[in-house]
Amino acid sequence: MTLLRPAALALIALAPVPALADTTPEAVWALMQQGVEGLSATASRRGDALVLSHGQVDLDDGPILLLPDFTLRQVGGAVALELPPRFPLVLQLPPKAGGPEKLTLQVAAPDLAATFRDIGPEAVDVSLRAGSVSASLDPLAQGLGVTAPPDLFVALAAADLALDWKSNLPERAEAFARGQASLGTLHFEMRADIPAEGAKGSIALDLSAVKADLDAFLPAGGQDVLDKMEDRPEPPFHSLLDLLDRGMRLKGTVAHGPLALVMDLPQTPDGPVALDLTAASGDGMLSLDRKGLAYDIGSSTVAMAFRGRTPEIPVDRFALTAGELREALRLDFPAAGVAAPGWHVLYRFAGITVSDELWNLADPGRTLPRDPMSLVLDATGTYTPDPRLLAPGGWTPGPQDLPVTDLTLTLTEALVEGAGLRIAGTGDLVFYFADRSRYVEEVPMPEGKLSFLTTGANALIDRLAKLGLMSEDEVSGMRFGLLFLGRAVPGQLDQLATDLEFRGGSFLLNGQKIR
C-alpha cells in the first residue's frame, strides 16, 4: 500500500509523532526518523539545506522501500521540503519463486510543496500543497522460466491537494490539534492478474470535492482525568462535564462530491462478480463540547448495481438506489439555567428502489406496486437528568434506575412506505420515569397522543392474497384488525386514521379505553 501514495515522502514527514526542538532541517529530519520506523538516509549539509540521499525504509517481513533524494531547506524560520518533479518509489521484495524482484512506482509531483514551522518539543505546524500528483506502476519484469507471469497495473491522479496541520500535544499542559484538508479530484485504478494465486480483477475509484477539518482541545491534566474515567465501570458524568466546562472539545467534519466505485472480479468460486457504486454527495460530522454530543452522517442519490451470483442472492444481477440515506443524533448536556436539555434522533432512508430482478423473485406478475420505498424516524424532545447523575462522587444506577427522571418526545415524522402501503405518524409524549405510580408491569406509561394515517392497507391485503401469501382466514383476520385499529377517513379511499392516547395511566385507541 505504501506505493499507492503519490506523496509518500511528504506523508512520512507529516507522521503525528512528538516533534523536536527548533525548526531546522536537522530537526525535521529527526522528526521523520522518529515518525517512520526503519527510515534511514545519508545526510549532508550544503549551505542552508540538508540533502538526504540513498534513503530507504526497512519494512516488516523483509521489503525495502527506496526513496528518492530530497532536500530540507531553511527558509527563514521554516523548513521547506524539496522533491524532484518526477521520481521513482521502488519497493524491493524478498525473493519468491515466480515473483517480481521489485515494484517501481513513477511519481509526478511538479508543484508539491511541504513546509514545516514551529517545530517544538510537542508542537508541529505543517502545510502541504499540490496542484497535481500522479503515479503509475512500471510493468513487472518477467522472471526467467516463469510460464504465467503476474500482471499488475496501478495508476493514481489527484488534483488540488491541500493540507494544514497544527498541534501541540504536551502530556500535562493544554493540548490542541487543528487540521484542514481538501482535494479537488482523485482517480485511482488497479488491475491485477496473478495466475500463481488464481487472482484476477480490477477496481477504479473516482472522487471529487473532498473537504475535511478537525478541531480538538484538551485542558491541562485532562488526559489523567480521562484515564481515571476509563478505569471506572460507570464513569462519573460530572468529571466529563468538568472537562467540558474547561474547554475540552472535539469536532470533525468531512464532505465529498460525486463518488464512483467500479469493481470487477472475473474469477471467484461462484463465478464472475462486478459491483458499481455511485453517490452524488456525502458528509459526516462528529462533535463533543460543553453544548453536547452530536453526529450526523449521510449520502444522497446513492446507486448500486451488482452483477454475478452469490449463494445468498439467486439472481445474476440487481440494482438498488436511494434518494437519501442519513443518520443523526444530538444530545444536549445539562447547563445552568436549563432544566431540561434537548435531544434529537433522525433515521432517514428515503426514495429506495429495488430492480425488477429482485422484485420478480417474489412477485413475477407485478401484483405489488414497485414505487420507491422509505423508512423515516424523526424525533426531538427534552430530558431531565437525575440529580444524582451530576453529583461530585458519581452515581451508579441500579437495575430499576434510569439516569433521567422524565423525558418528552415529539414525533415530527414517522414514515413507512412501500409496496403501495403508506403509514405516516406524528405526536407528542411525556414519560415520568421517577413516578413509580405511572408504571404498569414495570413499563412507564406516558402522557400524550400519537396519530397515524394508513393508506393502501386493504389494497395490500388483496394483493398479498392474490400472490397466495395469505389464506382467506388470514385475510379476514387482517381486515378485522384494521377495523379495530383504525377509523375510515370520510371521502378517502382505503385510508385509516389511528389515534393512540395515553391519559392518567389509561390507554385509549381511537377514543375507546383499552386499559
N, C-alpha and C positions, 0 to 999 in steps of 0.2 A: 504493500500500500504506500510505502514511502515514495516510490517512483511516480505515483499518481498526483503528487503535489507539485504544481508548477513552480511555486516559490518556496521550495523546500528549505533553502538556506535562510531565507527571511523568516520562515515559520520557526526554524530552530532558534533564531535569535529572539523570538517572542515567547519562548517557553516560560510559563509562570513559576519562577523559582526565586528564592531570595536574591536580591541584587547586591552588587558590591559597591564600595565607596568610590566616589568621583566618576564623572562621566568622561572617561578616557578610552582610547581604543583598547588598551590592555584590560581595563575593567569590563568592557563589553565582551571581549574575547573570553575572559574568565567566566562571565555570566553565561555565555553559550556553553562552555565546557561543563559548568555546574548543571545546566538545564538538560543536556543531552549526554547520557551515559555512553562512554566509548568514543567520544568525539576527540580527535587529535589533528594537529597540523603543524607545519614548520612556520614559526612566526619570526618576522624580521622587520625592524623599524626602519622606515625610509622617510625622513623628514617629519611631516605632520601625520603620517599614515603608518598603520600596521598592516603589512602584507601577509596573508595566510596562504600558504601553498602546500600541495600534496596532502590536502585534508581528507579525512575519512572517518566513518562511523562504524565501529565494530558492533554489529547487531547480534542478537541472540541466535543460537544454533548455527553460527558459522558465517552467514553472509556478511559482506563488507560493502558499504556504500562509499564510493569515491566521489569527492566533492570537487567542484571547480575552484581555481584560485580566486580569492576575493580580497577586498581591501576594506579596512575600517579606518576612515579618515576623520581627523579632528576638524570640526567646522565651528569655530567659536567655542561655546560651551557645550556643544552637542557632538555626536559621532554619527557619521553617515556610512551606510553600508553600500559598497560599490561592487556590482557584479558585471561580468561581460554581457553584452546584449543577447548573445546566444551562448549556451554552454551545455555540456552533457552531464547527466547524472548516471553513473554507472554502478550497477549492483552486481558484484562478483558473487557467484553462487558456489556452494560446496559441490564437489564432484558427485555426479549422479549419472548412472548409465543411461544414455539416450537423451539426457537433459542438456540444456544450454549451459555454457560456462558463465555467461553474463547477460544482463539485460541493460540496454542503454536507452535512456530517455533523453531526447533532444528538446531542450527548453529554450524558448524565446521570450525574453522579458526586456524589451528595449528601453522602457522607461520606468522600470521598477526602482523605487526609492524607499529605503527604510532609514529612519532617523531615531537615535536614542538620545534622551536628555534626562537630567536629574536622576541619574543612577545613584542610589544611596544604599545604606545597609539593608533596608527592606523596601525601597522605593524603585519603581520602574515607570518611565514615561516613554512610550514608543509610538511612532506613527508610520504607516506604510501606505504607499500609493502606487498604482499601476494602471496605465491606460489599457494595456493589453498584456496577457500572458497566455502562451500556448505551449503545448508539449505533445510529442509523438514518440512512440516506441520504435526503435530500429528493428528491421526484420531479424528474426532469430537466425543465428548461424547454425547450419546443419552439421551435426556430428558425423564423423566417418562411420559407415556401417549401419546408420540408422535408416531403416526402410520406411518408417512412417514418422517423419519429424513433426514436432509440435509447431503450431502456427498461432501467433498472438499479435493482435492489433490493439493499440491503445492510443487515443487522441483526446486532448483536452484543450479548450479555448475559453478564456474568461476576459471580460472587458469591464473597465471602470471599477476597479477594486480599490477600496479604501478601508483602512483600519486605524483606529486611535485607541490606545490603552494607557491608562494612568492608574497606578495603585501604590499604596503604602500600607504594608501588612506587618507591623510590629506585633510581637506576642502580647505585650502588656498595655501599650498605649492605644490611642484611637487608630482604627484601621478602616481603609476605604478602597474601593475599586470602581472605576468608571470606564466604560468602553462603548464605542460605536463602530459598527461595521456596515458596509454597503457593497453591493455587487450588481453591476448593470445586467450582464448576461453570463450564462455558463452553459457550455456544451461539453458533455463527456460521452465518449463512446468506447466500447471494448468488445472485441470479438476474439473468441478462443476456440481452438480445435486441437485437442491433446489426445491423440489416438491411444497412447500408452495407458491413459487413465479413463478412456471412454468418455471424455468430457468435451462437449461442443455447445456453443451458444453465443449469444450476443446481448448487450444491454446498451441503451442510449438514454441519456438524461438531458433535458433542456429546461433551464430555469432562468427567470429574469426578475428584475426589480426587487432584489433582496435587501432588506434593512433589518438591523438588529441593534439593540442597545442594552446596557446593563448599568445599574447604579446600586451600590451596596455600601453600607456603613455599619461598623460595629464599635460601640463605645469602649473606652478603656476598661479592661477586666471582663469584657463581655464573653470572651471565649471560655474563661473559667466558669462563669455562670451557666453557659450552655452545656459545658461538660457535666456540671453537677445536676442540671435538669435531666440530662440524658441518663444519668445513673439511677434516677428515681423511677419507680414503677408508674407513679402518677405525678408528672412534672407540675410544680406549683405554678398556677396561672399568673399569680401576682408577680413572680420573678420575670416572666415573659413581658408583662405589661411594664415593669420597671425598666427593662432594657429598651422597650419601645418608647417609653417616656424620655429616655436619654438619647433618643435619636436613631436607634437601630432600625435599619430598613433594608429591603431587598426588592428591587423591581427590575424586571427584564421583559422586553418585548421583541417580537420577531414578526416579519411580514414578507410575503413574496407575491409576485405577479404570476403570470401564466407558467404552468408546470406541465411537462410531458415526460412520461417514462415508458419506454418500449423494451420489452424483454422477450427473447426468443430462445427456446431450448428445444432443438430438434431431436435430441436423444435423451429420453428419460425412460425409466422402467415401464411407464404407462403410455409411452408414445410422445409425439411432439406436443409441446406446450408453448403458448405465446400469451403475453399479457400486455395490454395497452392501458395506461392510466393518465388522465389529464385533469387539471383543475385550473379554473380561471384565476383564482387567488386563494391565499390562506394567511392566517395570522394567529398569533398566540401571545398571551400576557400572563405574567405571574407577579403578584405584588404582596408584600408584607410590610406594614408600617403601623404607626400608632392608630391610624384610622381603622385598620382591619386587614383581613386576608381576602385575596381575590385572585381568581384565574379565569381566563376566557380563551378558548381555542376553537377555531372553526375554519371551514373551507367553503367556497362557493363554486357552483357549476362543476361538479365532480362527475367524471365518467370513467367507467372501467369496462374493457372488453376482454374476454377470455376465450382462447381457442385451444382445444385439447381435450383430453379425457382424464378424469380422476375417479377413484373408487367412490368418492362422496357425491359427485355430480355426474349423473349418467347422460350427459349431453355433450356434443362435440364443441359447442360454442354457446356463449351467452353474454349479455351486456347488462350493466347496471348504471343508472345515472341518478344524481341528486342535485336539486337546486341549491340546497344549503344544508350543511352539517355544522352544528355548533353546540358547545357545552360550556356553561359558565356558572361560577359560584362567587358570591360576595358575602362575607360575614364581618359586619362591623363589630369593633371591640367596645367594651364599656368605657365611658368617658364621663368626666364631671359634668353635671347638668343634663345628662342624657340617661333617663331611667330605663329606657328600652331601646337598645341598639337595633339596627335593621339587618336584614338578610335578603338574599335573592338567589334563586336557583333557576337555571334555564337549560332545557334539553330540547333542541330543535333539529329534527330530521325531516326536511320538507322537500316535496317535489320528487320523491323517489319513484323511479320507473324500473321495471323488470322486462327484459326482452321476451319475445314470444317463445323462444326455445324453452325457457323455464316455465312460463305460463302453460305451455302445451303439455307439460308433464302431468298436470292435474286437471287441466281444462282444455282439451284439444278442440272442443266445439265452440270455444269462445263464449261460453254461457255467462261468465263473470266479466263485468267491465274492467278494462285494463288501464284505467285512468291513473295518474300519478298518486302515490300514497304519501301520507305524512303522519308523523308522531311528534307531538309538541307538548311540553310541560313548562309553563312559565309561572312562577310563584314568587311572591315577595311577602315580607312581614317584619315583625319585630319580636324580640325575646327579652326576658328579664332574667339576668343571671342570678343564681343563688348567692346570697351574700357570703356564704362560707367559701365559695369558689375564689373570692378575691382576698381572703384572709391571709395575713403575712405568713402563717405557718403552713399554708396549703390545706387541701382537703381531698380526701379520697372518698368518692361517692360509694354508698353501699349498694347492695343488689337492687333495692327498690328506690334508690335516689336518682334524681336527674340533675344535671348541672344548671338547669333553668327552672324557674318557678312558674312561668307562663309564657305562652307563645301565640302570636297572631299570624294568620295565614290569609293572604289574598290570592286567590287563584285567578290570575289575569287571563290565562288561556290554557285549556287542556283540549287536545285535539287528537282524535284517532280517525284516519281517513284512508279508505282503500276498498277495492272490490265493490264499489257502489255504496258503501256504508260510510256515514259521517257521524261522529259523536263529538260535540263541542260543549265545553263546560266552563263556568265561571263561578265565583262565590267568595265568601269570607267565613273564616272560622277563628275561634279563640279557644286555646287549651289552657286550663288552670291546673297545672301538674301538682302544685303544693296542696290543693284542696282534695283530700282523700275521699270526701263525701261524693265527689263527682265521678269516682271510679266505678265501673261495672265489670265485675270479674277481672280486676286488675288492669282494665283498659280505661284510660281517661276519656270521659265523654265531653266533647267540645260544646261550645255555644256558637250558633251561626247557621248559615244556609249555603248549599251548593245547588246550582241549577245546570241541567244538561239538556241539550236538544239533539235528538237522534233522528237522522234522515236515512231512509233506504233500508231499514231493518227488515221489513216484511218482504221487500223485493229480494233481499239477500237470502232469506229463508227459502223463498220459492226457487231461487237459482241453485242453492245447495241441494234441495230435494230433487231438482231436475238432474243434477250430476250424480244422484244416487248416494250422496253423502249423509242423508238424513232419511229416517223412516217416517211413515205417516204419524206414528205416535210421537216421535220426536218433534215433528213439525207442529203438531197440536200443542205439545208442551211448551215449545218456544213461543208460539203465538199467545198462549195464555200468560206466559211470563212477561211478554211485552205489555199486555193489557194491565198487568199488575204493577209493572214498574213505571209505565208512562201514560200520559194523557194525550189523546189525539189532538193535534193543533187544528182548530177550525179553519176551513178553507185551504188547507195544505194537504198534499197527497203524500202519504207514508212519512209523516213526521210525528214524533212523540216528544213531549216535554216531561221532564222528571225533576222534581224538587226534593232534595234531602235536607231536612231541617232538624237541628239539634237544639232543644229548648228545655232548660231546667231538669236535665238528666233524662229527658224523654227523646225518642227518635220518631220523627214524622216523615212519612213518604207521601208526597203529593197531598199534604194536609191531613192524612189519616195517621193516627197514632199507632205506631207499631210496637213501641216498647216504652 
